[in-house]
Amino acid sequence: MVEGKELGLLPAGLKDVLPPDAAFEAAVIERVLAELAGHGYERVKPPLVEFEDNLIEGSGKAMAMDIFRLMDPVSRRMMGVRADMTLQIARIARSRLAKAPRPLRLSYAGEVLRVKGGGLRPEREFAQIGFELIGNSTPEGDAEVVRLVAESLAAVGVADLTIDLNAPTLVPSVCEALGLDAAAAQAVRRALDRKDAAAVEALGGEAGALLTALLAAGGPAGTALPALAKLDLPDGVRQSAAELSAVAELVAVAVPGLGLTVDAVEHRGFEYHSGVSFSIFARAEAAELGRGGRYRVGDPENGESATGASLYMHTVLRALSPVPGGQRIFLPLGTDLAIGAGLRTDGWVTIAGLQPGDDPDAEAGRLRCGWVWDGAAPRVLELTES
């Protein structure tokens, strides 16, 4: 018995997706995957749950606090529910597909579950679409991933897209090159996260001046890249800045209408990335639609280089206007099955009557049909005011 219980109540951050939203989400996912398949990204499907060690190995340590854990009653080993599919694809690449030719192009889609949501993205379970270019360490590969993000989202109708390019290893490299100790580097990191130029400048000396200049060298790519190029960066840091500029220039040429910004000091959410990274935004949605960038498969220091992107479907869908489904037509009981099949081939959604003697117009209205089959052709349902 369930009397007195709230059957519709779900844990915070979880929800049921109802018609027509569930069908719309599925259609968008398949359209994005079809776009990626056209560029050679082959689909893989990892399990929802796997051993905890797999999920937190190497670069996965950055996601350890997001993982739900449970005991496997068969093996008596701890398992985790995936919080992000990217690291599962990395595992597949270095195990089952270790001998496949590189660069390896893979795509995926599935549900992920996280311990907690964020301020702009409170959902803890959501569908994730992604794709990975594994065995690549060139700006051209990074640019391909950014370009396909733009093209895939444009294919499903996301308008006014902006990509924010970052270099999460740049600031740590500058701090190390200028000899900042761990405490000073951490203070700098917090100040840069707040975009607090005064606090950064208070460091004084070469470090304060250079890091303040890096903070200022952000904004639209057309102005940020020249400002970044003028900075006198330490020898060990120039390569990171040069790769950021190279990727931005390649993307600007490939997708001329794309909004492209640069933030060389951003790192939050890119803890396991090892090179150029990016966040995806659209004018119609405040939260980011996804993110991606360069990372290492396996060992964060010496693993195989890869570049990937993940799209968060709950925010992607909020940036879209739902596309109306096929026109719904009511078929009275006894309608020839071949007629229904022909209508569905032409794009109709057919709703079959199940009771003899039902008023076709009344049933059509009750079941949200705008049309009725009148025995010879579709007829628009005439609504009457009550």
Secondary structure, 3 states (H helix, E strand, C coil): CCCCCCCCCCCCCCCCCCCCHHHHHHHHHHHHHHHHHCCCCEECCCCCEEEHHHHHCHHHHHHHHHCEEEECCCCCCEEEECCCCHHHHHHHHHCCCCCCCCCEEEEEEEEEECCCCCCCCCCCEEEEEEEEEECCCCHHHHHHHHHHHHHHHHHCCCCCEEEEEECCCHHHHHHHHCCCCHHHHHHHHHHHHCCCHHHHHCCCHHHHHHHHHHHHCCEEHHHHHHHHHCCCCCHHHHHHHHHHHHHHHHHHHHCCCCEEEEECCCCCCCCCEEEEEEEEEECCEEEEEEEEEEEEECCCCCCEEEEEEEEEHHHHHHCCCCCCCCCEEEECCCCCHHHHHHHHHCCCEEEECCCCCCCHHHHHHHCCCCEEECCCCEEECCCCCC
